Amino acid sequence: MFGTKGTNQNDVNNRYVNAFVNEIAPHFVQVRGRSGRVLTISQDYLLLLTNLAIGSRKQVQFQELLQEFRKRGVWFDRQSEQAIIRFLERIGNVERMSDSGDAVYVRKTL
């Protein structure tokens, strides 16, 4: 499918992206008009990913959690990271350890 003769790199890339969007990521891709396609993650998937990243530990620092997400191929921009902190605070899974609020720890959801 991808390596037929007479195709250029752009055709191969387009086929790969279309196969990914249609077969692997239909639950995570939203079409946002002029903005194009955007990868999204639901709160349920975020909690599942958080629990998997924390593993058997009691809690981890937020930056460590983001590193664990990246190991699993999930990257967030700064705005999304702040939204994740607000979401985790809302459900009671965040503990701030210093007076300045720099040390943010995330607990597992049971």
HUCOR-V167917 format. One record per helix or strand of 3 or more residues. SS is the DSSP state (2 for helix, 1 for strand). FROM is the first residue (numbers start at 1). TO is the last residue. If there is no record, write none. Layout:
BEGIN
ss,from,to
SS,FROM,TO
SS,FROM,TO
END
This chain:
BEGIN
ss,from,to
2,9,24
1,29,31
2,33,35
1,37,39
2,43,54
1,59,61
2,62,71
2,78,90
1,94,96
1,104,107
END
